[in-house]
Amino acid sequence: MIVELLTINILKFFTRESRGGELLVKIRLTRMGALKKPFYRIIVADAKARRDGPFIEIIGTYDPKKEPSEINLKLDRAEYWVSQGAQPTDRVKRLIEKVKA
């Protein structure tokens, strides 16, 4: 209950009235790990925030170096954010499709 209220307030904060209420929230990857050993978090963040900058919520991880690639995703949270208007990047869309399959 409290999380949903905070989420609604965060979405209102990131809504730009001058653009007709268009949401500025994205679901994207942020890089973690050492040099030449990438590991990614799947996050929900403000579209204007830098790649490794502040975020709203971590909804999963992606490790491309493991064979096969390891994807851990809270699918219910991803679907929730998409229903609230968050736009997943192309790579995140493909990862969500892999998890659903």
C-alpha positions as CSV (number, residue, x, y, z in Angstrom):
1,M,0.0,0.0,0.0
2,I,2.7,2.5,1.0
3,V,4.9,1.4,-1.9
4,E,2.1,2.1,-4.4
5,L,1.4,5.5,-2.9
6,L,5.1,6.4,-3.2
7,T,5.2,5.0,-6.7
8,I,2.2,7.2,-7.7
9,N,3.9,10.3,-6.2
10,I,7.1,9.5,-8.0
11,L,5.3,9.1,-11.3
12,K,3.5,12.5,-10.7
13,F,6.9,14.0,-10.0
14,F,8.4,12.7,-13.3
15,T,5.3,13.8,-15.4
16,R,5.9,16.8,-17.5
17,E,2.7,18.9,-17.7
18,S,4.0,21.0,-20.6
19,R,4.1,17.8,-22.8
20,G,0.5,16.8,-22.1
21,G,1.4,14.6,-19.1
22,E,3.9,12.4,-21.0
23,L,5.8,10.2,-18.6
24,L,9.6,10.5,-18.4
25,V,10.3,7.1,-16.9
26,K,12.3,4.3,-18.6
27,I,13.1,0.7,-17.8
28,R,16.8,0.3,-18.8
29,L,20.1,-1.4,-18.0
30,T,22.8,0.1,-15.7
31,R,26.3,-1.3,-15.9
32,M,28.0,-2.9,-12.9
33,G,31.0,-5.2,-12.6
34,A,34.7,-4.9,-13.2
35,L,36.6,-4.0,-16.4
36,K,35.7,-6.4,-19.2
37,K,33.3,-8.3,-16.9
38,P,30.0,-6.5,-17.4
39,F,27.0,-7.2,-15.2
40,Y,23.8,-5.2,-15.6
41,R,21.0,-4.3,-13.3
42,I,17.5,-3.8,-14.9
43,I,16.2,-0.5,-13.3
44,V,13.4,1.9,-13.5
45,A,14.8,5.5,-13.8
46,D,14.0,9.0,-14.9
47,A,14.7,9.2,-18.7
48,K,16.9,12.2,-18.2
49,A,19.1,10.5,-15.5
50,R,22.6,9.3,-16.6
51,R,23.2,5.6,-17.3
52,D,24.7,4.8,-13.9
53,G,22.9,7.5,-12.0
54,P,20.0,7.6,-9.6
55,F,17.1,5.2,-10.1
56,I,13.6,4.5,-8.7
57,E,13.7,0.7,-8.4
58,I,15.8,-2.3,-9.3
59,I,13.6,-4.9,-10.9
60,G,16.2,-7.4,-12.0
61,T,19.7,-8.4,-13.2
62,Y,21.3,-9.5,-16.4
63,D,24.7,-11.3,-16.7
64,P,25.7,-11.7,-20.4
65,K,29.0,-13.4,-19.6
66,K,27.4,-16.6,-18.3
67,E,26.6,-19.4,-20.8
68,P,23.6,-19.2,-21.4
69,S,23.0,-15.6,-20.3
70,E,21.5,-15.3,-16.8
71,I,18.4,-13.1,-16.5
72,N,16.7,-12.5,-13.2
73,L,13.6,-10.3,-13.5
74,K,10.7,-9.4,-11.3
75,L,8.2,-9.8,-14.1
76,D,5.2,-8.6,-12.0
77,R,7.1,-5.3,-11.3
78,A,8.1,-4.9,-14.9
79,E,4.5,-5.3,-16.0
80,Y,3.4,-2.9,-13.3
81,W,5.8,-0.2,-14.5
82,V,4.9,-0.7,-18.1
83,S,1.2,-0.4,-17.2
84,Q,2.1,2.9,-15.4
85,G,3.6,4.2,-18.7
86,A,7.3,3.5,-18.3
87,Q,9.0,2.8,-21.6
88,P,11.4,-0.2,-21.7
89,T,14.5,0.2,-24.0
90,D,14.9,-2.2,-27.0
91,R,17.3,-4.5,-25.1
92,V,15.0,-4.6,-22.0
93,K,12.0,-5.5,-24.2
94,R,14.0,-8.4,-25.6
95,L,15.0,-9.6,-22.1
96,I,11.4,-9.4,-20.9
97,E,10.3,-11.5,-23.9
98,K,13.0,-14.1,-23.1
99,V,11.8,-14.3,-19.5
100,K,8.1,-14.7,-20.6
101,A,9.0,-17.5,-23.0
